[in-house]
Amino acid sequence: MYRLCPMRLTCRVAVGFALPFRWRTAVPVAAAVLSAACATQPDGPLVRLDRLEPLPTRAAMSAAPLRVAIAAVFSPKGTVESYQPLLDALGQRLNRPVSLVQRRTYAEVNDLVRSGDVDMALVCTSAYVQGHDAFGMDLLAAPVVRGRTVYHSVLIVQASSTARSMAELEGHVFAFTDPMSNSGRAYPTHLVRQLGKTPESFFGRTFFTYSHDDAIRAVAAGTADGAAVDSLVFENALARDPALGNRVRVIHRSPPFGIPPAVVGPGVRPQLREALREALREALLGLDRTDEGRAALAAAGIDRFTMVDDSAYDSVRDLVAVAGLQTR
């Protein structure tokens, strides 16, 4: 009996029968070689045949990763926490790996969609409006949150602040979220213009946080005296950290706007564009049909996905025009 140490296998050489003469000398030589090889333990990892795992399916091995960009509504860490389970569930439905792509600004995500460097994106409302009107960004589906496909811009201040309206924030420090944000820039700019001012002449100082949860934290910490944020993000932040409710409060709530959608762009692999679009839409719409999908949706604060029409975003188009903002 000779042990092949690198694989922990046992092999036997039968010698109880007559061997041809030329083999009789070969067997002892082979035995000596095997014994010498087994005298030293291998340097590399051992192959354990008693601990096998199934290989990936042929389809999963051959499929290129689905590249999904998510606009920085949350901070990078918050985006991963909220959306990674959703992307994992999406990958299971599509039987292919999913790669999360993040960028600092909404404009950078739109650039990825335009160029086809991502296959799908979750974008904010004004980013969708800009992308649709500028280069043909296409709606896939929209999330349903607490039974609705709308959200609001909420104007927040510190809990100790005496301000009760935007007018009382004149001369103070204000945090915008993103230059292309509807709730975090276009709507508060609209409120200021209603007062006959511009943000530059109205506020003492402004800055961009590039995410809504960071804008909430800026107000809570006193870095900013006020900010306007996505109501869904604000409610999510309070659910994760109830103590925030003692540090910030809402002083104004906008009319409803169409909810940030899931989209694809015109550059998404032209030869497979229609098939990919329909596969993505079907996967999104079917996430709530399994326990795993519902759990992933819940982690992102979403009930399910549904179809929406471009007209749901007309109020955002009107607001951006009235606010006098360039969305690019």
C-alpha positions as a Markdown table, in Angstrom:
| # | Residue | x | y | z |
|---|---|---|---|---|
| 1 | Met | 0.0 | 0.0 | 0.0 |
| 2 | Tyr | 1.3 | 3.4 | -1.0 |
| 3 | Arg | -0.2 | 6.8 | 0.0 |
| 4 | Leu | -0.4 | 9.6 | -2.5 |
| 5 | Cys | 0.0 | 12.4 | 0.0 |
| 6 | Pro | -1.0 | 15.5 | -2.1 |
| 7 | Met | -4.5 | 14.2 | -2.5 |
| 8 | Arg | -4.7 | 11.9 | 0.6 |
| 9 | Leu | -5.7 | 9.0 | -1.6 |
| 10 | Thr | -4.8 | 5.3 | -1.1 |
| 11 | Cys | -3.8 | 3.1 | -4.0 |
| 12 | Arg | -2.9 | -0.6 | -4.0 |
| 13 | Val | -0.6 | -2.6 | -6.3 |
| 14 | Ala | -1.6 | -6.2 | -6.6 |
| 15 | Val | 1.4 | -8.5 | -6.6 |
| 16 | Gly | -0.3 | -11.9 | -6.1 |
| 17 | Phe | 0.0 | -12.9 | -9.7 |
| 18 | Ala | 2.8 | -13.6 | -12.1 |
| 19 | Leu | 4.1 | -10.5 | -13.8 |
| 20 | Pro | 5.9 | -10.4 | -17.0 |
| 21 | Phe | 9.7 | -10.3 | -16.5 |
| 22 | Arg | 10.0 | -6.6 | -17.6 |
| 23 | Trp | 7.4 | -5.6 | -15.0 |
| 24 | Arg | 9.0 | -7.4 | -12.1 |
| 25 | Thr | 11.8 | -4.9 | -12.0 |
| 26 | Ala | 9.5 | -1.9 | -12.7 |
| 27 | Val | 7.2 | -2.4 | -9.7 |
| 28 | Pro | 9.9 | -2.0 | -7.0 |
| 29 | Val | 11.3 | 1.0 | -8.8 |
| 30 | Ala | 7.8 | 2.6 | -8.9 |
| 31 | Ala | 7.2 | 1.7 | -5.3 |
| 32 | Ala | 10.5 | 3.5 | -4.3 |
| 33 | Val | 9.5 | 6.6 | -6.3 |
| 34 | Leu | 6.0 | 6.7 | -4.6 |
| 35 | Ser | 7.5 | 6.2 | -1.2 |
| 36 | Ala | 10.0 | 9.1 | -1.7 |
| 37 | Ala | 7.2 | 11.4 | -3.0 |
| 38 | Cys | 5.1 | 10.6 | 0.1 |
| 39 | Ala | 7.8 | 11.2 | 2.6 |
| 40 | Thr | 7.4 | 15.0 | 2.3 |
| 41 | Gln | 4.1 | 16.7 | 3.0 |
| 42 | Pro | 2.8 | 19.1 | 0.2 |
| 43 | Asp | 3.3 | 22.8 | 0.5 |
| 44 | Gly | 0.0 | 23.7 | -1.2 |
| 45 | Pro | -3.6 | 23.2 | 0.0 |
| 46 | Leu | -4.9 | 19.7 | 0.2 |
| 47 | Val | -7.7 | 18.5 | -2.0 |
| 48 | Arg | -10.5 | 17.0 | 0.1 |
| 49 | Leu | -12.7 | 14.7 | -1.9 |
| 50 | Asp | -15.0 | 14.3 | 1.1 |
| 51 | Arg | -15.9 | 18.0 | 1.1 |
| 52 | Leu | -17.2 | 18.8 | -2.4 |
| 53 | Glu | -19.5 | 21.6 | -3.4 |
| 54 | Pro | -21.6 | 21.8 | -6.6 |
| 55 | Leu | -20.1 | 23.7 | -9.5 |
| 56 | Pro | -22.0 | 26.8 | -10.8 |
| 57 | Thr | -24.5 | 26.1 | -13.5 |
| 58 | Arg | -23.2 | 26.4 | -17.1 |
| 59 | Ala | -25.5 | 29.4 | -17.6 |
| 60 | Ala | -24.3 | 31.2 | -14.5 |
| 61 | Met | -20.6 | 30.6 | -15.4 |
| 62 | Ser | -21.0 | 31.9 | -19.0 |
| 63 | Ala | -23.3 | 35.0 | -18.1 |
| 64 | Ala | -21.5 | 38.3 | -17.9 |
| 65 | Pro | -22.3 | 40.2 | -14.7 |
| 66 | Leu | -25.3 | 42.5 | -14.8 |
| 67 | Arg | -24.0 | 46.0 | -14.0 |
| 68 | Val | -26.5 | 48.0 | -11.9 |
| 69 | Ala | -25.8 | 51.6 | -10.9 |
| 70 | Ile | -27.7 | 53.1 | -8.0 |
| 71 | Ala | -27.8 | 56.9 | -7.6 |
| 72 | Ala | -26.3 | 58.3 | -4.4 |
| 73 | Val | -29.6 | 58.9 | -2.6 |
| 74 | Phe | -28.0 | 57.2 | 0.3 |
| 75 | Ser | -24.3 | 57.4 | 1.2 |
| 76 | Pro | -22.2 | 54.6 | -0.3 |
| 77 | Lys | -22.4 | 52.5 | 2.9 |
| 78 | Gly | -26.2 | 53.1 | 3.1 |
| 79 | Thr | -26.6 | 52.1 | -0.5 |
| 80 | Val | -24.9 | 48.7 | 0.1 |
| 81 | Glu | -26.9 | 48.1 | 3.2 |
| 82 | Ser | -30.2 | 48.9 | 1.6 |
| 83 | Tyr | -29.8 | 47.6 | -1.9 |
| 84 | Gln | -27.3 | 44.6 | -1.9 |
| 85 | Pro | -30.0 | 42.1 | -0.8 |
| 86 | Leu | -32.2 | 43.4 | -3.6 |
| 87 | Leu | -29.4 | 43.0 | -6.2 |
| 88 | Asp | -28.7 | 39.5 | -4.9 |
| 89 | Ala | -32.4 | 38.6 | -5.3 |
| 90 | Leu | -32.4 | 40.1 | -8.8 |
| 91 | Gly | -29.4 | 38.0 | -9.8 |
| 92 | Gln | -31.1 | 34.8 | -8.6 |
| 93 | Arg | -34.1 | 35.5 | -10.7 |
| 94 | Leu | -31.9 | 36.2 | -13.8 |
| 95 | Asn | -29.5 | 33.4 | -13.0 |
| 96 | Arg | -26.5 | 35.6 | -13.4 |
| 97 | Pro | -24.2 | 37.6 | -11.1 |
| 98 | Val | -25.0 | 41.2 | -10.4 |
| 99 | Ser | -22.4 | 43.9 | -9.9 |
| 100 | Leu | -23.2 | 47.1 | -8.0 |
| 101 | Val | -21.8 | 50.3 | -9.5 |
| 102 | Gln | -21.7 | 53.5 | -7.5 |
| 103 | Arg | -20.8 | 57.1 | -8.4 |
| 104 | Arg | -20.7 | 60.3 | -6.3 |
| 105 | Thr | -23.2 | 62.3 | -8.3 |
| 106 | Tyr | -26.4 | 61.7 | -10.2 |
| 107 | Ala | -24.9 | 63.1 | -13.4 |
| 108 | Glu | -22.1 | 60.5 | -13.3 |
| 109 | Val | -24.7 | 57.7 | -13.0 |
| 110 | Asn | -26.6 | 59.2 | -16.0 |
| 111 | Asp | -23.3 | 59.2 | -18.0 |
| 112 | Leu | -23.0 | 55.5 | -17.2 |
| 113 | Val | -26.5 | 54.8 | -18.5 |
| 114 | Arg | -26.0 | 57.0 | -21.6 |
| 115 | Ser | -22.8 | 55.2 | -22.6 |
| 116 | Gly | -24.1 | 51.7 | -21.8 |
| 117 | Asp | -21.4 | 51.1 | -19.1 |
| 118 | Val | -24.2 | 49.8 | -16.9 |
| 119 | Asp | -27.2 | 47.6 | -17.9 |
| 120 | Met | -29.7 | 49.1 | -15.5 |
| 121 | Ala | -29.9 | 52.0 | -12.9 |
| 122 | Leu | -32.0 | 53.2 | -10.1 |
| 123 | Val | -32.0 | 57.0 | -10.5 |
| 124 | Cys | -33.7 | 60.0 | -8.9 |
| 125 | Thr | -36.7 | 61.7 | -10.6 |
| 126 | Ser | -35.0 | 64.7 | -12.1 |
| 127 | Ala | -32.1 | 62.6 | -13.3 |
| 128 | Tyr | -34.6 | 60.4 | -15.1 |
| 129 | Val | -36.3 | 63.5 | -16.6 |
| 130 | Gln | -32.9 | 64.8 | -17.8 |
| 131 | Gly | -31.8 | 61.4 | -19.2 |
| 132 | His | -35.1 | 60.7 | -20.9 |
| 133 | Asp | -35.3 | 64.1 | -22.6 |
| 134 | Ala | -31.6 | 64.3 | -23.4 |
| 135 | Phe | -30.7 | 60.8 | -24.7 |
| 136 | Gly | -33.7 | 58.4 | -24.4 |
| 137 | Met | -33.3 | 56.9 | -20.9 |
| 138 | Asp | -36.1 | 54.4 | -20.7 |
| 139 | Leu | -38.4 | 53.4 | -17.8 |
| 140 | Leu | -38.4 | 49.8 | -16.7 |
| 141 | Ala | -40.5 | 49.9 | -13.5 |
| 142 | Ala | -41.0 | 51.9 | -10.3 |
| 143 | Pro | -41.0 | 50.9 | -6.7 |
| 144 | Val | -44.2 | 50.9 | -4.7 |
| 145 | Val | -43.5 | 52.1 | -1.1 |
| 146 | Arg | -46.3 | 51.9 | 1.4 |
| 147 | Gly | -48.8 | 51.3 | -1.4 |
| 148 | Arg | -47.8 | 54.4 | -3.4 |
| 149 | Thr | -45.5 | 55.4 | -6.2 |
| 150 | Val | -44.9 | 58.9 | -5.0 |
| 151 | Tyr | -42.6 | 60.7 | -2.6 |
| 152 | His | -42.2 | 64.3 | -1.2 |
| 153 | Ser | -39.5 | 66.8 | -0.6 |
| 154 | Val | -39.4 | 67.5 | 3.2 |
| 155 | Leu | -37.7 | 70.7 | 4.6 |
| 156 | Ile | -35.9 | 69.8 | 7.8 |
| 157 | Val | -34.2 | 71.8 | 10.6 |
| 158 | Gln | -32.8 | 71.0 | 14.0 |
| 159 | Ala | -35.3 | 70.2 | 16.6 |
| 160 | Ser | -34.2 | 73.2 | 18.6 |
| 161 | Ser | -34.6 | 75.6 | 15.7 |
| 162 | Thr | -37.2 | 78.3 | 15.9 |
| 163 | Ala | -37.7 | 78.3 | 12.1 |
| 164 | Arg | -41.2 | 77.4 | 10.9 |
| 165 | Ser | -40.8 | 78.0 | 7.1 |
| 166 | Met | -38.2 | 78.5 | 4.4 |
| 167 | Ala | -38.5 | 82.3 | 4.8 |
| 168 | Glu | -37.1 | 82.0 | 8.3 |
| 169 | Leu | -33.9 | 80.3 | 7.0 |
| 170 | Glu | -32.7 | 83.4 | 5.3 |
| 171 | Gly | -29.1 | 84.1 | 6.0 |
| 172 | His | -28.5 | 80.6 | 7.4 |
| 173 | Val | -26.5 | 77.6 | 6.2 |
| 174 | Phe | -28.3 | 75.2 | 3.9 |
| 175 | Ala | -27.4 | 71.8 | 2.7 |
| 176 | Phe | -28.3 | 70.7 | -0.8 |
| 177 | Thr | -28.1 | 67.0 | -1.6 |
| 178 | Asp | -27.0 | 66.8 | -5.3 |
| 179 | Pro | -27.0 | 69.4 | -8.1 |
| 180 | Met | -29.5 | 67.2 | -10.1 |
| 181 | Ser | -31.7 | 66.3 | -7.2 |
| 182 | Asn | -35.4 | 67.1 | -7.4 |
| 183 | Ser | -36.2 | 66.9 | -3.7 |
| 184 | Gly | -32.8 | 68.0 | -2.5 |
| 185 | Arg | -32.2 | 71.0 | -4.8 |
| 186 | Ala | -34.9 | 71.8 | -7.3 |
| 187 | Tyr | -37.7 | 72.0 | -4.8 |
| 188 | Pro | -35.9 | 74.1 | -2.1 |
| 189 | Thr | -34.7 | 76.4 | -4.9 |
| 190 | His | -38.3 | 76.8 | -6.0 |
| 191 | Leu | -39.3 | 77.8 | -2.5 |
| 192 | Val | -36.5 | 80.4 | -2.4 |
| 193 | Arg | -37.6 | 81.8 | -5.8 |
| 194 | Gln | -41.1 | 82.2 | -4.5 |
| 195 | Leu | -39.6 | 84.6 | -2.0 |
| 196 | Gly | -38.1 | 86.6 | -4.8 |
| 197 | Lys | -34.6 | 85.5 | -4.1 |
| 198 | Thr | -32.0 | 83.1 | -5.4 |
| 199 | Pro | -30.1 | 80.6 | -3.2 |
| 200 | Glu | -27.0 | 82.6 | -3.6 |
| 201 | Ser | -28.6 | 85.8 | -2.3 |
| 202 | Phe | -30.9 | 84.1 | 0.2 |
| 203 | Phe | -28.7 | 81.7 | 2.2 |
| 204 | Gly | -25.6 | 82.7 | 4.2 |
| 205 | Arg | -23.8 | 79.7 | 2.8 |
| 206 | Thr | -24.7 | 76.5 | 0.9 |
| 207 | Phe | -23.0 | 73.2 | 0.3 |
| 208 | Phe | -23.7 | 69.8 | -1.3 |
| 209 | Thr | -23.7 | 66.5 | 0.7 |
| 210 | Tyr | -24.2 | 64.2 | -2.3 |
| 211 | Ser | -26.6 | 62.0 | -0.5 |
| 212 | His | -29.8 | 62.5 | 1.4 |
| 213 | Asp | -28.8 | 60.6 | 4.6 |
| 214 | Asp | -25.7 | 62.8 | 4.9 |
| 215 | Ala | -27.9 | 65.9 | 4.5 |
| 216 | Ile | -30.0 | 64.7 | 7.4 |
| 217 | Arg | -26.9 | 64.0 | 9.5 |
| 218 | Ala | -25.6 | 67.5 | 8.6 |
| 219 | Val | -28.7 | 69.1 | 10.1 |
| 220 | Ala | -28.7 | 66.8 | 13.1 |
| 221 | Ala | -25.1 | 67.7 | 13.9 |
| 222 | Gly | -25.7 | 71.5 | 13.4 |
| 223 | Thr | -23.3 | 71.6 | 10.3 |
| 224 | Ala | -26.3 | 72.9 | 8.4 |
| 225 | Asp | -29.3 | 74.9 | 9.7 |
| 226 | Gly | -31.6 | 73.3 | 7.1 |
| 227 | Ala | -31.9 | 70.9 | 4.2 |
| 228 | Ala | -34.5 | 69.4 | 1.9 |
| 229 | Val | -34.5 | 65.6 | 1.5 |
| 230 | Asp | -36.4 | 62.8 | 0.0 |
| 231 | Ser | -39.3 | 61.9 | 2.3 |
| 232 | Leu | -38.7 | 58.2 | 1.8 |
| 233 | Val | -35.1 | 58.4 | 2.8 |
| 234 | Phe | -36.0 | 60.6 | 5.8 |
| 235 | Glu | -38.6 | 58.0 | 7.0 |
| 236 | Asn | -36.1 | 55.2 | 6.4 |
| 237 | Ala | -33.4 | 57.1 | 8.5 |
| 238 | Leu | -35.8 | 57.6 | 11.4 |
| 239 | Ala | -36.8 | 53.9 | 11.3 |
| 240 | Arg | -33.1 | 52.9 | 11.4 |
| 241 | Asp | -32.2 | 55.5 | 14.1 |
| 242 | Pro | -35.3 | 56.6 | 16.1 |
| 243 | Ala | -33.1 | 59.0 | 18.1 |
| 244 | Leu | -32.9 | 61.2 | 15.0 |
| 245 | Gly | -36.5 | 62.2 | 15.7 |
| 246 | Asn | -35.3 | 64.1 | 18.7 |
| 247 | Arg | -32.7 | 66.0 | 16.7 |
| 248 | Val | -34.4 | 67.1 | 13.5 |
| 249 | Arg | -38.0 | 67.9 | 12.5 |
| 250 | Val | -39.9 | 68.7 | 9.3 |
| 251 | Ile | -41.2 | 72.2 | 8.8 |
| 252 | His | -42.6 | 71.8 | 5.2 |
| 253 | Arg | -43.7 | 69.0 | 2.9 |
| 254 | Ser | -44.0 | 69.3 | -0.9 |
| 255 | Pro | -46.7 | 68.1 | -3.2 |
| 256 | Pro | -46.2 | 64.5 | -4.3 |
| 257 | Phe | -43.7 | 63.6 | -7.1 |
| 258 | Gly | -43.2 | 60.5 | -9.2 |
| 259 | Ile | -41.0 | 58.0 | -7.3 |
| 260 | Pro | -37.4 | 57.4 | -8.4 |
| 261 | Pro | -37.5 | 54.7 | -11.1 |
| 262 | Ala | -35.5 | 51.8 | -12.5 |
| 263 | Val | -34.2 | 52.6 | -16.0 |
| 264 | Val | -32.1 | 51.4 | -18.9 |
| 265 | Gly | -30.4 | 53.5 | -21.5 |
| 266 | Pro | -30.2 | 53.4 | -25.3 |
| 267 | Gly | -26.6 | 52.1 | -25.3 |
| 268 | Val | -27.4 | 48.9 | -23.4 |
| 269 | Arg | -26.0 | 46.1 | -25.6 |
| 270 | Pro | -28.0 | 47.0 | -28.8 |
| 271 | Gln | -28.1 | 43.4 | -30.2 |
| 272 | Leu | -29.9 | 42.2 | -27.0 |
| 273 | Arg | -31.6 | 45.5 | -26.0 |
| 274 | Glu | -35.2 | 44.3 | -26.2 |
| 275 | Ala | -34.6 | 40.9 | -24.7 |
| 276 | Leu | -32.6 | 42.4 | -21.8 |
| 277 | Arg | -35.1 | 45.1 | -21.1 |
| 278 | Glu | -38.0 | 42.6 | -20.9 |
| 279 | Ala | -35.9 | 40.2 | -18.8 |
| 280 | Leu | -35.0 | 43.0 | -16.4 |
| 281 | Arg | -38.6 | 44.2 | -16.2 |
| 282 | Glu | -40.0 | 40.7 | -15.6 |
| 283 | Ala | -37.4 | 40.1 | -12.9 |
| 284 | Leu | -38.2 | 43.3 | -11.1 |
| 285 | Leu | -42.0 | 42.8 | -11.3 |
| 286 | Gly | -41.7 | 39.3 | -10.0 |
| 287 | Leu | -39.5 | 39.9 | -6.9 |
| 288 | Asp | -42.4 | 40.0 | -4.6 |
| 289 | Arg | -43.6 | 36.5 | -5.6 |
| 290 | Thr | -41.1 | 34.7 | -3.4 |
| 291 | Asp | -40.2 | 34.8 | 0.3 |
| 292 | Glu | -36.5 | 35.7 | -0.6 |
| 293 | Gly | -37.6 | 38.4 | -3.0 |
| 294 | Arg | -40.0 | 40.0 | -0.5 |
| 295 | Ala | -37.3 | 40.0 | 2.2 |
| 296 | Ala | -34.9 | 41.7 | -0.2 |
| 297 | Leu | -37.5 | 44.3 | -1.1 |
| 298 | Ala | -38.2 | 44.9 | 2.5 |
| 299 | Ala | -34.5 | 45.6 | 3.2 |
| 300 | Ala | -34.8 | 48.5 | 0.7 |
| 301 | Gly | -38.1 | 49.7 | 2.1 |
| 302 | Ile | -40.0 | 48.6 | -1.0 |
| 303 | Asp | -43.3 | 46.7 | -1.3 |
| 304 | Arg | -42.9 | 45.7 | -4.9 |
| 305 | Phe | -42.2 | 47.1 | -8.4 |
| 306 | Thr | -44.8 | 48.1 | -10.9 |
| 307 | Met | -45.2 | 49.7 | -14.3 |
| 308 | Val | -45.4 | 53.5 | -14.6 |
| 309 | Asp | -45.8 | 55.9 | -17.4 |
| 310 | Asp | -43.5 | 58.8 | -18.3 |
| 311 | Ser | -46.3 | 61.3 | -17.6 |
| 312 | Ala | -45.9 | 60.5 | -13.9 |
| 313 | Tyr | -42.8 | 62.7 | -14.0 |
| 314 | Asp | -44.3 | 65.8 | -15.8 |
| 315 | Ser | -44.6 | 67.7 | -12.5 |
| 316 | Val | -40.8 | 67.3 | -12.0 |
| 317 | Arg | -40.2 | 68.7 | -15.5 |
| 318 | Asp | -42.4 | 71.7 | -14.6 |
| 319 | Leu | -40.6 | 72.2 | -11.3 |
| 320 | Val | -37.1 | 72.1 | -12.8 |
| 321 | Ala | -38.2 | 74.7 | -15.5 |
| 322 | Val | -39.8 | 77.0 | -12.9 |
| 323 | Ala | -36.8 | 76.7 | -10.6 |
| 324 | Gly | -34.6 | 77.8 | -13.5 |
| 325 | Leu | -32.2 | 75.0 | -13.0 |
| 326 | Gln | -29.9 | 73.4 | -15.5 |
| 327 | Thr | -30.0 | 69.6 | -14.8 |
| 328 | Arg | -26.6 | 69.1 | -16.5 |
